[in-house]
Amino acid sequence: MISRTVIGRSFGGLARYLVEGHKGQEVDKQAELLGSAGVRTDTIAHMIADFNLGRQLHPELGKAVWHTSLSFNPDDAAKLTGEKMRAIAEDYLQEMKLTGTQYAIIRHRDRPGHEHVHIIANRVADDGHTISDSNSFLRSKEALTKLIQRHELTPPQGLRVEKQHPQHLEGADKARHEVKAALHQALATATDRPALLATLRAQDITVREYATKAGTVVGIGFEKDGHAFKGSAVAREYSLAGLDKQLAVNQVRQQAEQARQAAAQEAAAQELRQVAVQLAHRQAAERQAAQVAQQQEAARQAAQVAQRQEADRQAVQLAQRQEAERQAAQAAKVPALPAIERKWQAAHQNYTAELAQQNAPIQARNKIVDSYSQHLKAQPNEEGIAAVVKAMKGDPSLAALRTELARQVAAQETHANQWAASYGKQAELQQQAKGGFWGKNAASRAAEEKLQFLTDKARPLPGLLEPDLLAFARAAKAAARPTPPIGFDARTYYQPEKVGLSLTEYAAKREAERQLVVRVQEPVGDSQATGRADALQRSLTSKGATVSASSTVDAQGNRVIELTVQYSMEQPRSEVKQLSLMLDWAAKQPGYQVQEKEADRAQRQAPGQQDAQREQARTPGKSQGFGYGGR
């Protein structure tokens, strides 16, 4: 029995090679797990995960993998049962102090007469200390000596030199092997004896040529590390005659190869010249054909442009004539506008133009929203949404649309996660359902339960006592629903345009509008007069009037406030009545001056309103009830 130990870094690569690397072979030649400790063996993935979990007790240890192969003498094959090999491997672990740690013992029998087992062990022990690998070769040699005696195995003696592993050779055998390997490598390229001998000397191999008195070389020998050999003693083919024969063969082969390469180069050059000539002829023909085609296309396009221009000109003339006829016919049918509408027609056109200018940015924004919607129809995915959100550039008016797109992205991610958590694991579950090395287990049965929810969509949900299966079933049912759509109806996010008045409505509104000016004087030093203009402005505004104020200071230092008052006769009758009372009151107060057209005053002072004014005049102190200030 012999051993070979390697200290490595990766449990995953080693375990997969030792187990899965033999799956494709016949059943009786596949890997067999003989024993383990501290690792699961239902799947290779679990075994690797457990080894890696154990090494985390000492994460700084880079080379935590101990791998030893034990090879048995073919003479012991009859006694090497699985139990026997497991006992030998576990005794080896004890002798090498590989105790209190994780390990797995795997048997290989891929070749007849080559019975051997592999031991994978974790150098990080269960308590976190590091298992030493120092002097592992010598310690393994001593352990093998004990195990051979204990288990009555055939010792590794009598192995022929040429069958031994190079690492096990010593002295003259090792030197002969190195000379033979150097000759084999050098003869692969050498074509004459000086080149061959130079290559050997570069590898510290001394070459001796034996010659007759006449100078004819008749033999050859080699010396390495103090050990000398005749050429034929290294190998029969490495005698002087054998070497010369091989060198002559190499020289003929080299000359033939050189001739072949030269012929190939010449043939390739000739072919390239022919291709170049053919390409030049073809390019010249293509250029001529392209020039003719371009000339023909240019002539065709020019004719089409001329025909299109003439057709466009005739169409424009026809359209102009038809529009003139339509306008003339419409003018004959439409009655003349009323006098009031004619009065305000020009102003209404300006009003309509201003309204169009105000609506222009709104229409442009709505077109942008349309473009966002069309983009998502063409690219209904998260990349399309990201492009739309980036194009918005934080536009606050589109906050609702951004919220909706964020909801759609979240819905897509949720659906994708649900699919990945259920149908995305179908292949993995199918593999788990097959079971491990030892048949069905709890994990494989759980996988079968989950697969039933993927195939039977009508299957009822499990109970709360099975939370993992319940979560999987809910994810599967959610993933079976259609993927949430991406996109939106642009009209939902339109900004409404401002609706204008018709000419009739506009004329009526303007006819009803009235404007006047109230000048209020606030003398210097009169505290009672201070603020009465502001009070009057607030009162008028509260009754629906639009009031703007401007102030000046007269020569005496008094503050003069000018209130521009606008109201409409279309306002509610009660508001017009209150406004009229306030204005009539102001006209009678000292320090107030009302500038108003007589016709406007007469129109707002209806007979009923005049009665209210007379009633107010008969009630002492009522004027102060308006709260305008002043005296």
Backbone torsions as a table, in degrees:
resi	resn	phi	psi	omega
1	MET	NA	135.3	177.3
2	ILE	-127.9	162.6	-178.7
3	SER	-134.3	159.7	173.5
4	ARG	-144.3	127.2	-176.1
5	THR	-119.0	134.6	176.6
6	VAL	-130.5	132.5	176.3
7	ILE	-100.1	118.8	-173.9
8	GLY	-126.3	-170.9	-174.6
9	ARG	-112.0	-28.6	-168.7
10	SER	-113.9	115.5	171.4
11	PHE	-69.6	-36.6	-174.7
12	GLY	-63.1	-51.2	-178.4
13	GLY	-62.6	-41.3	-178.5
14	LEU	-67.2	-47.3	-176.4
15	ALA	-64.9	-42.6	179.2
16	ARG	-64.0	-38.8	179.5
17	TYR	-65.4	-45.4	-174.7
18	LEU	-68.6	-31.7	-176.4
19	VAL	-102.4	-57.9	-174.5
20	GLU	-76.0	-20.2	179.5
21	GLY	-67.3	-11.4	-179.5
22	HIS	-116.2	10.5	-178.2
23	LYS	-66.2	-32.0	-176.2
24	GLY	-75.7	-4.3	-177.2
25	GLN	-87.8	175.9	178.6
26	GLU	-62.6	157.7	-173.8
27	VAL	-58.4	-42.3	-176.6
28	ASP	-75.8	-3.7	179.1
29	LYS	-113.3	3.8	-179.2
30	GLN	-79.5	163.8	-179.8
31	ALA	-65.3	146.2	-178.8
32	GLU	-129.6	126.4	178.1
33	LEU	-81.2	116.9	-177.8
34	LEU	-91.8	-30.9	-178.3
35	GLY	-175.1	163.2	-179.6
36	SER	-162.1	168.5	176.1
37	ALA	-152.8	128.4	174.0
38	GLY	80.1	4.7	179.1
39	VAL	-134.7	147.8	174.2
40	ARG	-77.5	148.0	-177.1
41	THR	-124.0	13.3	-179.9
42	ASP	-73.4	-31.2	175.1
43	THR	-142.0	156.5	176.4
44	ILE	-63.9	-37.3	-179.4
45	ALA	-59.8	-41.8	179.3
46	HIS	-67.4	-40.3	179.5
47	MET	-60.8	-46.5	-179.7
48	ILE	-63.3	-43.3	-179.6
49	ALA	-61.1	-40.5	-179.1
50	ASP	-68.5	-41.5	175.9
51	PHE	-59.1	-46.5	-178.3
52	ASN	-66.2	-33.3	176.6
53	LEU	-66.0	-39.9	179.4
54	GLY	-65.7	-36.8	-178.5
55	ARG	-69.2	-16.3	179.2
56	GLN	-67.3	-15.1	174.7
57	LEU	-65.9	-19.8	176.3
58	HIS	-142.1	70.5	-172.4
59	PRO	-64.2	-19.7	-178.5
60	GLU	-74.7	-16.1	-178.8
61	LEU	-76.5	109.5	-177.3
62	GLY	-71.8	-49.0	-178.6
63	LYS	-97.7	87.4	-177.5
64	ALA	-99.5	-0.8	-172.5
65	VAL	-99.4	119.9	173.7
66	TRP	-103.4	121.3	-179.5
67	HIS	-127.8	117.7	177.2
68	THR	-125.1	133.8	172.8
69	SER	-109.8	131.1	177.7
70	LEU	-109.5	115.8	-178.8
71	SER	-107.3	134.0	-174.5
72	PHE	-104.1	153.1	177.0
73	ASN	-66.3	136.0	178.8
74	PRO	-56.0	-25.1	-179.8
75	ASP	-67.3	-19.1	-178.4
76	ASP	-94.1	5.0	-172.2
77	ALA	-58.5	-35.9	-174.6
78	ALA	-65.6	-30.7	-176.8
79	LYS	-94.8	-2.2	-173.1
80	LEU	-90.9	78.1	171.7
81	THR	-79.9	170.9	178.5
82	GLY	-61.1	-41.5	-179.9
83	GLU	-65.0	-39.3	-179.7
84	LYS	-64.0	-45.2	-178.2
85	MET	-67.4	-35.6	177.7
86	ARG	-65.0	-41.9	179.8
87	ALA	-63.3	-41.4	178.9
88	ILE	-63.3	-44.4	-178.5
89	ALA	-64.4	-41.6	-179.8
90	GLU	-68.8	-35.1	174.2
91	ASP	-63.9	-37.6	177.9
92	TYR	-62.3	-42.0	177.7
93	LEU	-59.6	-41.9	179.0
94	GLN	-63.6	-46.5	-177.8
95	GLU	-64.4	-31.8	-178.4
96	MET	-90.9	8.2	178.7
97	LYS	62.6	26.8	176.4
98	LEU	-89.9	63.5	-176.6
99	THR	-117.1	158.7	179.5
100	GLY	65.9	33.5	-179.2
101	THR	-146.9	172.6	-179.6
102	GLN	-79.1	145.1	174.7
103	TYR	-157.6	162.5	174.4
104	ALA	-142.9	139.5	-179.5
105	ILE	-115.4	123.0	-174.4
106	ILE	-125.6	130.0	-178.2
107	ARG	-99.0	136.3	174.0
108	HIS	-118.2	138.4	175.1
109	ARG	-143.6	45.9	-175.5
110	ASP	-74.7	-20.2	179.6
111	ARG	-126.2	138.8	178.7
112	PRO	-61.5	137.7	177.2
113	GLY	75.0	11.8	-178.5
114	HIS	-128.3	62.0	178.9
115	GLU	-72.5	128.5	178.5
116	HIS	-158.8	156.9	176.1
117	VAL	-125.5	154.8	176.1
118	HIS	-115.4	137.3	177.5
119	ILE	-114.8	122.4	172.4
120	ILE	-107.8	124.8	-179.9
121	ALA	-135.1	152.3	179.5
122	ASN	-94.1	122.5	178.4
123	ARG	-72.2	-11.6	173.5
124	VAL	-92.5	110.8	-177.0
125	ALA	-69.9	169.3	-177.8
126	ASP	-62.5	-26.3	179.1
127	ASP	-93.9	6.8	174.0
128	GLY	94.3	-9.1	-179.1
129	HIS	-80.5	159.3	-177.4
130	THR	-92.1	129.2	176.3
131	ILE	-82.5	123.0	-173.6
132	SER	-68.5	144.6	174.1
133	ASP	-114.6	13.8	-178.5
134	SER	-69.9	143.8	179.3
135	ASN	53.3	33.6	-176.3
136	SER	-64.1	-31.6	-179.1
137	PHE	-65.3	-49.4	-178.2
138	LEU	-67.4	-41.6	-180.0
139	ARG	-64.9	-36.4	178.8
140	SER	-67.6	-37.1	179.6
141	LYS	-63.6	-42.5	178.5
142	GLU	-66.1	-39.8	179.9
143	ALA	-63.7	-41.1	-179.8
144	LEU	-63.7	-37.4	179.2
145	THR	-60.9	-42.9	179.3
146	LYS	-66.8	-43.5	-176.1
147	LEU	-67.0	-37.1	178.6
148	ILE	-61.4	-41.6	178.6
149	GLN	-70.7	-44.4	-175.7
150	ARG	-63.5	-41.5	-175.0
151	HIS	-102.0	8.1	175.2
152	GLU	56.6	54.6	179.1
153	LEU	-101.8	161.1	-179.2
154	THR	-77.0	124.8	-180.0
155	PRO	-70.0	155.3	-178.2
156	PRO	-80.8	72.4	179.9
157	GLN	-123.1	157.2	175.9
158	GLY	78.6	14.1	179.3
159	LEU	-76.1	129.0	-179.3
160	ARG	-63.1	147.9	-175.8
161	VAL	-57.0	-44.6	-175.7
162	GLU	-70.0	-15.0	178.9
163	LYS	-95.5	-10.9	-177.9
164	GLN	-77.9	156.3	176.0
165	HIS	-69.8	138.5	-177.8
166	PRO	-53.3	-32.9	-178.4
167	GLN	-68.2	-18.1	-178.0
168	HIS	-94.3	-5.2	-178.2
169	LEU	-80.7	151.5	179.6
170	GLU	-142.4	160.9	172.5
171	GLY	57.9	-132.0	-175.1
172	ALA	-65.5	-36.1	179.5
173	ASP	-61.8	-42.6	179.3
174	LYS	-64.4	-43.5	-179.6
175	ALA	-63.2	-44.3	179.0
176	ARG	-60.4	-42.6	179.8
177	HIS	-60.9	-42.8	-178.5
178	GLU	-67.1	-38.6	177.1
179	VAL	-63.7	-44.3	-179.1
180	LYS	-62.2	-42.9	179.7
181	ALA	-65.0	-40.5	179.4
182	ALA	-64.5	-41.5	177.8
183	LEU	-63.2	-42.4	-179.5
184	HIS	-60.8	-41.9	-178.8
185	GLN	-70.9	-43.4	-177.3
186	ALA	-66.3	-37.4	-178.5
187	LEU	-70.9	-9.0	178.1
188	ALA	-69.8	-25.4	-175.7
189	THR	-126.3	-23.2	-174.7
190	ALA	-68.5	144.0	179.4
191	THR	-121.2	-5.7	175.7
192	ASP	-147.6	164.9	-174.1
193	ARG	-67.2	-42.2	179.1
194	PRO	-57.5	-41.1	179.4
195	ALA	-65.3	-39.5	179.8
196	LEU	-64.3	-46.4	-177.3
197	LEU	-66.2	-37.5	178.5
198	ALA	-62.8	-40.3	178.8
199	THR	-64.5	-40.6	179.9
200	LEU	-67.4	-42.2	-179.2
201	ARG	-64.0	-32.6	177.9
202	ALA	-63.9	-19.4	178.3
203	GLN	-102.9	24.5	176.9
204	ASP	61.8	34.6	175.4
205	ILE	-109.4	119.8	179.7
206	THR	-83.1	133.5	-178.5
207	VAL	-114.3	131.2	177.6
208	ARG	-120.6	129.0	176.8
209	GLU	-106.2	131.7	-179.7
210	TYR	-101.7	126.3	-175.1
211	ALA	-127.9	158.4	174.9
212	THR	-79.9	173.8	178.2
213	LYS	-60.4	-27.3	179.7
214	ALA	-78.4	-5.2	177.8
215	GLY	94.7	4.7	-180.0
216	THR	-82.0	124.9	179.8
217	VAL	-75.1	126.7	-176.6
218	VAL	-122.4	-5.0	-179.7
219	GLY	-159.7	169.1	-178.7
220	ILE	-148.0	146.8	178.1
221	GLY	-141.9	164.7	-176.4
222	PHE	-134.8	149.5	178.2
223	GLU	-135.3	134.1	-179.4
224	LYS	-144.0	124.8	177.4
225	ASP	54.1	37.6	176.9
226	GLY	85.1	0.8	179.5
227	HIS	-110.9	124.1	-177.0
228	ALA	-108.3	144.0	-179.3
229	PHE	-141.4	144.6	167.5
230	LYS	-70.7	155.1	179.3
231	GLY	-56.3	-44.3	-178.3
232	SER	-68.2	-22.1	178.6
233	ALA	-75.3	-26.4	175.0
234	VAL	-71.2	-48.7	175.1
235	ALA	-169.2	147.4	-176.7
236	ARG	-55.4	-38.1	-176.5
237	GLU	-74.9	-4.9	-178.2
238	TYR	-106.0	20.0	167.9
239	SER	-70.5	170.6	-178.5
240	LEU	-59.1	-44.9	-179.4
241	ALA	-64.3	-41.5	179.5
242	GLY	-63.7	-41.2	179.4
243	LEU	-64.7	-45.7	-179.5
244	ASP	-62.2	-39.0	179.0
245	LYS	-62.4	-44.4	-179.9
246	GLN	-67.0	-37.6	178.8
247	LEU	-65.3	-38.8	178.5
248	ALA	-65.0	-41.7	176.9
249	VAL	-60.5	-44.3	179.7
250	ASN	-60.9	-39.0	-178.5
251	GLN	-67.1	-42.7	177.8
252	VAL	-63.5	-42.1	-179.9
253	ARG	-63.5	-40.5	179.6
254	GLN	-65.3	-42.9	179.5
255	GLN	-63.3	-41.6	179.1
256	ALA	-64.0	-39.9	179.9
257	GLU	-66.7	-41.3	177.8
258	GLN	-62.3	-43.4	177.9
259	ALA	-62.9	-40.9	179.7
260	ARG	-63.5	-43.9	-179.6
261	GLN	-63.9	-41.3	179.0
262	ALA	-62.3	-43.8	179.5
263	ALA	-64.7	-40.0	179.6
264	ALA	-65.0	-41.2	178.3
265	GLN	-63.1	-42.3	179.6
266	GLU	-65.9	-41.2	178.7
267	ALA	-64.1	-40.5	179.1
268	ALA	-65.2	-41.0	179.2
269	ALA	-63.7	-41.5	179.4
270	GLN	-63.9	-41.7	179.6
271	GLU	-64.4	-40.3	178.7
272	LEU	-63.1	-39.6	178.9
273	ARG	-63.6	-42.3	178.8
274	GLN	-64.9	-42.1	178.7
275	VAL	-62.9	-39.9	-179.5
276	ALA	-63.3	-41.7	179.0
277	VAL	-64.1	-46.1	179.5
278	GLN	-62.6	-39.0	179.4
279	LEU	-65.7	-40.8	179.2
280	ALA	-62.6	-43.0	178.7
281	HIS	-64.0	-43.1	-178.6
282	ARG	-65.8	-40.4	179.4
283	GLN	-64.7	-39.4	178.7
284	ALA	-63.7	-43.5	179.0
285	ALA	-64.7	-40.7	179.4
286	GLU	-65.1	-38.1	178.3
287	ARG	-63.5	-44.0	179.7
288	GLN	-63.5	-43.4	179.4
289	ALA	-64.1	-38.9	179.7
290	ALA	-65.4	-40.2	179.1
291	GLN	-63.7	-42.6	178.7
292	VAL	-64.2	-43.8	179.9
293	ALA	-63.4	-39.3	178.4
294	GLN	-64.2	-42.3	179.1
295	GLN	-63.1	-43.5	179.6
296	GLN	-65.0	-41.8	179.8
297	GLU	-65.3	-41.1	179.4
298	ALA	-62.0	-42.3	179.2
299	ALA	-65.3	-40.8	-180.0
300	ARG	-64.8	-44.1	-179.8
301	GLN	-64.6	-39.2	178.5
302	ALA	-62.0	-41.3	178.6
303	ALA	-64.9	-41.4	179.1
304	GLN	-64.2	-40.3	179.5
305	VAL	-63.6	-43.4	-179.9
306	ALA	-63.0	-43.1	178.6
307	GLN	-64.7	-40.8	-179.4
308	ARG	-66.8	-41.6	179.3
309	GLN	-62.3	-42.6	179.5
310	GLU	-65.4	-41.0	178.3
311	ALA	-64.6	-40.0	179.0
312	ASP	-64.7	-41.9	-179.9
313	ARG	-62.3	-44.7	179.2
314	GLN	-65.7	-36.8	179.1
315	ALA	-66.0	-40.6	179.0
316	VAL	-63.3	-43.1	179.5
317	GLN	-62.9	-43.5	179.8
318	LEU	-63.3	-42.8	-179.6
319	ALA	-64.7	-40.3	178.7
320	GLN	-63.9	-41.6	-179.9
321	ARG	-66.1	-42.8	179.4
322	GLN	-65.5	-39.0	179.2
323	GLU	-66.2	-39.9	177.8
324	ALA	-63.4	-41.5	178.8
325	GLU	-65.9	-38.9	180.0
326	ARG	-66.4	-42.3	179.6
327	GLN	-65.2	-38.8	178.9
328	ALA	-64.8	-42.4	179.5
329	ALA	-66.3	-38.3	-179.7
330	GLN	-68.5	-39.7	178.5
331	ALA	-63.2	-33.9	179.5
332	ALA	-70.5	-29.1	-177.5
333	LYS	-87.2	-34.5	-172.3
334	VAL	-79.5	126.3	177.6
335	PRO	-69.5	162.2	-179.5
336	ALA	-65.5	146.2	179.9
337	LEU	-68.0	148.7	172.8
338	PRO	-58.7	160.9	-175.7
339	ALA	-61.7	-41.1	-178.3
340	ILE	-64.3	-41.2	-179.3
341	GLU	-69.0	-36.1	175.7
342	ARG	-63.0	-35.9	-179.4
343	LYS	-60.6	-41.0	-174.9
344	TRP	-102.7	10.4	-175.8
345	GLN	-62.6	-46.3	-178.7
346	ALA	-64.3	-42.1	178.9
347	ALA	-64.4	-36.1	179.3
348	HIS	-66.2	-35.3	177.1
349	GLN	-64.1	-42.1	177.0
350	ASN	-63.9	-42.3	178.4
351	TYR	-60.5	-42.7	179.3
352	THR	-65.5	-39.8	178.7
353	ALA	-64.3	-43.6	178.2
354	GLU	-62.8	-40.2	178.4
355	LEU	-63.4	-39.0	178.1
356	ALA	-63.5	-39.4	177.7
357	GLN	-64.3	-39.6	178.5
358	GLN	-66.5	-34.7	-179.1
359	ASN	-81.2	-18.2	-176.4
360	ALA	-57.9	-50.7	178.5
361	PRO	-63.9	-30.8	178.1
362	ILE	-66.8	-43.5	178.6
363	GLN	-64.0	-39.9	178.9
364	ALA	-63.4	-41.9	178.1
365	ARG	-62.5	-42.4	-179.3
366	ASN	-65.1	-33.7	176.0
367	LYS	-65.1	-36.9	177.7
368	ILE	-64.1	-41.6	177.0
369	VAL	-60.9	-40.5	175.6
370	ASP	-57.5	-44.5	-177.6
371	SER	-64.4	-37.2	176.8
372	TYR	-61.3	-44.2	-179.4
373	SER	-62.7	-44.0	179.9
374	GLN	-64.6	-37.6	179.5
375	HIS	-61.6	-41.6	-179.2
376	LEU	-72.1	-26.2	173.8
377	LYS	-67.4	-36.5	179.9
378	ALA	-79.5	-29.9	-178.3
379	GLN	-134.4	73.9	-174.9
380	PRO	-81.4	70.5	178.7
381	ASN	-150.7	-178.5	-176.7
382	GLU	-65.4	-31.9	177.5
383	GLU	-64.9	-40.1	177.3
384	GLY	-62.7	-43.1	178.7
385	ILE	-63.8	-42.2	179.9
386	ALA	-60.4	-39.1	179.1
387	ALA	-65.9	-40.3	-179.9
388	VAL	-66.3	-45.7	-179.3
389	VAL	-62.4	-39.1	177.8
390	LYS	-65.1	-37.8	179.8
391	ALA	-68.3	-27.6	179.6
392	MET	-64.4	-32.1	177.9
393	LYS	55.1	40.8	176.0
394	GLY	70.6	24.3	178.7
395	ASP	-59.5	114.5	-176.0
396	PRO	-64.8	-24.9	-179.4
397	SER	-71.5	-11.6	-179.2
398	LEU	-109.9	23.0	-179.0
399	ALA	-60.1	-40.6	-179.8
400	ALA	-63.4	-39.0	179.0
401	LEU	-66.7	-40.3	177.6
402	ARG	-62.0	-40.8	178.4
403	THR	-61.4	-42.8	180.0
404	GLU	-64.9	-41.4	179.9
405	LEU	-67.0	-38.3	176.6
406	ALA	-62.5	-38.2	178.1
407	ARG	-64.1	-40.9	-179.8
408	GLN	-65.3	-40.1	177.7
409	VAL	-63.3	-42.8	179.3
410	ALA	-63.5	-40.1	178.8
411	ALA	-64.0	-41.0	177.4
412	GLN	-62.0	-44.8	-178.9
413	GLU	-64.0	-41.6	179.5
414	THR	-61.2	-45.3	-179.9
415	HIS	-63.4	-40.7	179.5
416	ALA	-64.6	-41.1	178.7
417	ASN	-64.5	-39.6	178.7
418	GLN	-65.2	-38.5	178.2
419	TRP	-66.9	-43.9	-179.6
420	ALA	-63.6	-33.9	-178.5
421	ALA	-78.2	-9.0	-178.4
422	SER	-126.0	-83.3	-177.1
423	TYR	-64.8	-29.2	178.4
424	GLY	-65.5	-17.6	-180.0
425	LYS	-101.5	11.7	-173.6
426	GLN	-61.5	-45.9	-179.2
427	ALA	-63.4	-41.6	178.7
428	GLU	-63.0	-40.9	179.7
429	LEU	-67.1	-38.8	178.2
430	GLN	-61.6	-38.5	178.0
431	GLN	-68.5	-41.5	179.5
432	GLN	-64.8	-34.8	-177.1
433	ALA	-65.1	-20.8	179.6
434	LYS	-70.0	-20.4	-179.4
435	GLY	92.7	176.5	-179.0
436	GLY	-99.0	-153.1	-179.6
437	PHE	-64.0	-32.1	-171.9
438	TRP	-105.2	18.8	175.9
439	GLY	99.1	-158.9	-176.4
440	LYS	-67.8	147.4	176.1
441	ASN	-145.7	-173.8	-177.1
442	ALA	-61.5	-39.8	-179.2
443	ALA	-65.3	-40.6	-179.3
444	SER	-68.5	-37.3	177.8
445	ARG	-67.8	-37.8	176.0
446	ALA	-64.1	-38.1	177.7
447	ALA	-63.3	-39.5	178.2
448	GLU	-63.2	-40.6	178.2
449	GLU	-60.3	-44.0	-178.9
450	LYS	-66.4	-38.3	-180.0
451	LEU	-62.7	-31.7	179.3
452	GLN	-64.5	-32.7	177.9
453	PHE	-72.0	-23.4	177.8
454	LEU	-80.7	-27.3	-177.3
455	THR	-97.7	-29.7	-179.0
456	ASP	-112.5	92.4	-176.1
457	LYS	-68.9	-19.9	-179.3
458	ALA	-88.4	-0.2	-177.9
459	ARG	-63.9	129.8	-178.3
460	PRO	-67.3	155.9	-179.3
461	LEU	-67.9	147.2	176.6
462	PRO	-72.7	173.1	-177.9
463	GLY	-79.9	172.0	-178.4
464	LEU	-68.5	-15.2	-179.9
465	LEU	-76.8	-6.8	176.5
466	GLU	-120.6	71.2	-172.3
467	PRO	-61.3	-40.4	-178.0
468	ASP	-65.5	-45.3	179.5
469	LEU	-67.4	-36.8	178.8
470	LEU	-64.4	-43.2	178.9
471	ALA	-63.4	-40.9	179.2
472	PHE	-64.5	-44.1	-178.1
473	ALA	-63.1	-42.0	178.1
474	ARG	-63.8	-41.2	177.9
475	ALA	-63.6	-39.1	-179.6
476	ALA	-65.6	-42.2	-179.9
477	LYS	-67.0	-39.0	178.2
478	ALA	-67.6	-39.2	-179.2
479	ALA	-68.6	-24.9	-179.2
480	ALA	-73.5	-17.3	178.5
481	ARG	-73.2	159.9	179.5
482	PRO	-60.5	149.7	177.5
483	THR	-62.8	132.4	179.9
484	PRO	-54.9	134.4	-177.4
485	PRO	-72.9	158.9	175.8
486	ILE	-119.5	132.5	179.8
487	GLY	137.3	174.6	-179.1
488	PHE	-157.4	159.7	176.0
489	ASP	-84.3	114.6	-174.5
490	ALA	-58.6	-34.1	-176.2
491	ARG	-63.0	-26.9	179.5
492	THR	-62.8	-28.7	-174.6
493	TYR	-110.1	15.3	175.3
494	TYR	-66.8	145.7	168.2
495	GLN	-89.1	124.3	-175.5
496	PRO	-64.1	140.4	177.3
497	GLU	-82.2	155.9	177.4
498	LYS	-77.3	129.5	-177.7
499	VAL	-93.7	125.7	-177.5
500	GLY	-88.6	167.2	177.7
501	LEU	-86.4	147.9	172.4
502	SER	-71.3	167.8	179.7
503	LEU	-58.2	-42.1	179.9
504	THR	-62.5	-45.5	179.9
505	GLU	-66.3	-40.3	-179.5
506	TYR	-64.3	-44.0	-179.1
507	ALA	-63.7	-41.7	179.6
508	ALA	-63.7	-41.3	-179.8
509	LYS	-64.4	-43.9	-179.0
510	ARG	-68.3	-36.4	178.2
511	GLU	-63.9	-31.8	-177.6
512	ALA	-82.7	-13.3	-177.6
513	GLU	-73.6	141.6	177.6
514	ARG	-132.7	150.8	-179.8
515	GLN	-143.1	138.9	177.7
516	LEU	-148.8	172.5	-178.3
517	VAL	-128.5	132.1	174.5
518	VAL	-115.5	119.4	177.2
519	ARG	-100.3	125.6	-177.7
520	VAL	-119.8	129.3	179.5
521	GLN	-105.2	130.1	176.2
522	GLU	-116.7	96.8	-175.5
523	PRO	-60.9	152.1	177.9
524	VAL	-70.0	135.2	177.3
525	GLY	83.9	-4.8	179.0
526	ASP	-97.0	99.1	-177.1
527	SER	-67.2	-29.8	-179.4
528	GLN	-70.3	-28.2	-178.9
529	ALA	-82.6	-19.6	-177.1
530	THR	-65.2	129.1	175.6
531	GLY	87.7	0.5	-176.8
532	ARG	-72.0	-26.8	175.5
533	ALA	-66.1	-42.1	177.7
534	ASP	-62.9	-40.8	179.9
535	ALA	-63.1	-42.5	178.9
536	LEU	-65.3	-38.8	179.0
537	GLN	-61.9	-42.9	179.8
538	ARG	-64.8	-40.1	-178.7
539	SER	-65.8	-44.4	179.0
540	LEU	-64.2	-40.3	179.7
541	THR	-64.1	-37.9	-179.4
542	SER	-65.1	-17.7	179.8
543	LYS	-101.6	18.7	172.7
544	GLY	94.4	0.0	180.0
545	ALA	-83.0	152.9	172.7
546	THR	-101.1	120.8	-172.5
547	VAL	-125.7	129.1	172.4
548	SER	-120.3	142.4	-173.8
549	ALA	-120.9	145.9	171.6
550	SER	-141.8	146.4	-175.6
551	SER	-129.9	149.8	174.9
552	THR	-137.9	172.3	176.5
553	VAL	-122.8	127.1	-178.2
554	ASP	-82.0	-176.7	-175.4
555	ALA	-63.2	-27.9	-179.8
556	GLN	-86.4	1.3	-179.7
557	GLY	86.6	6.6	178.5
558	ASN	-78.1	144.1	178.0
559	ARG	-86.3	127.2	-179.3
560	VAL	-116.5	117.8	-178.8
561	ILE	-106.2	130.3	179.2
562	GLU	-110.2	115.6	-179.8
563	LEU	-101.3	120.3	175.3
564	THR	-95.6	116.4	-172.1
565	VAL	-109.8	127.9	176.2
566	GLN	-122.1	134.1	176.1
567	TYR	-147.7	172.8	-177.6
568	SER	-129.3	141.4	177.6
569	MET	-71.9	-9.2	177.3
570	GLU	-86.4	-3.5	175.8
571	GLN	-64.8	163.5	177.2
572	PRO	-54.0	144.2	-175.6
573	ARG	-57.1	-36.4	-178.9
574	SER	-66.2	-37.5	179.1
575	GLU	-67.2	-43.9	179.3
576	VAL	-61.7	-38.5	179.5
577	LYS	-63.1	-46.2	-179.4
578	GLN	-66.0	-40.7	177.0
579	LEU	-60.5	-42.4	-179.2
580	SER	-63.2	-41.1	178.7
581	LEU	-63.3	-43.0	-179.8
582	MET	-64.0	-43.1	-178.0
583	LEU	-68.0	-39.9	179.0
584	ASP	-66.2	-37.3	177.1
585	TRP	-62.7	-44.8	-177.6
586	ALA	-63.9	-36.2	-178.7
587	ALA	-63.3	-23.2	-176.7
588	LYS	-94.7	-8.4	-174.9
589	GLN	-90.6	142.6	174.4
590	PRO	-65.8	143.4	-178.6
591	GLY	85.1	-1.6	177.9
592	TYR	-115.8	143.8	175.7
593	GLN	-140.8	120.3	-179.4
594	VAL	-103.3	120.5	178.1
595	GLN	-105.7	110.4	-172.0
596	GLU	-149.7	146.6	175.4
597	LYS	-67.1	142.0	-178.9
598	GLU	-62.4	-38.5	-178.8
599	ALA	-64.8	-38.2	179.0
600	ASP	-67.9	-40.0	179.3
601	ARG	-63.3	-43.8	-177.9
602	ALA	-64.2	-36.1	-178.2
603	GLN	-68.3	-37.8	-178.3
604	ARG	-80.3	-19.0	179.8
605	GLN	-93.6	78.4	177.4
606	ALA	-72.2	161.4	-178.6
607	PRO	-55.0	-42.0	179.6
608	GLY	-62.3	-38.0	-179.9
609	GLN	-67.6	-36.0	178.4
610	GLN	-63.8	-36.6	176.1
611	ASP	-62.1	-42.0	179.3
612	ALA	-63.0	-36.7	179.1
613	GLN	-67.0	-41.5	179.3
614	ARG	-65.0	-37.0	177.4
615	GLU	-64.7	-39.4	178.4
616	GLN	-65.0	-38.4	-179.5
617	ALA	-66.8	-29.9	-179.4
618	ARG	-79.6	-12.8	-177.6
619	THR	-101.2	107.8	-178.3
620	PRO	-61.9	141.8	176.4
621	GLY	76.9	-1.7	-177.0
622	LYS	-67.4	-30.2	-177.0
623	SER	-62.0	-31.9	178.9
624	GLN	-71.4	-12.0	-177.3
625	GLY	-68.6	-20.3	179.2
626	PHE	-71.0	-22.6	178.4
627	GLY	73.5	33.3	-179.8
628	TYR	-84.6	-12.6	-174.8
629	GLY	87.5	176.9	177.3
630	GLY	83.5	-167.8	-175.0
631	ARG	-146.6	NA	NA
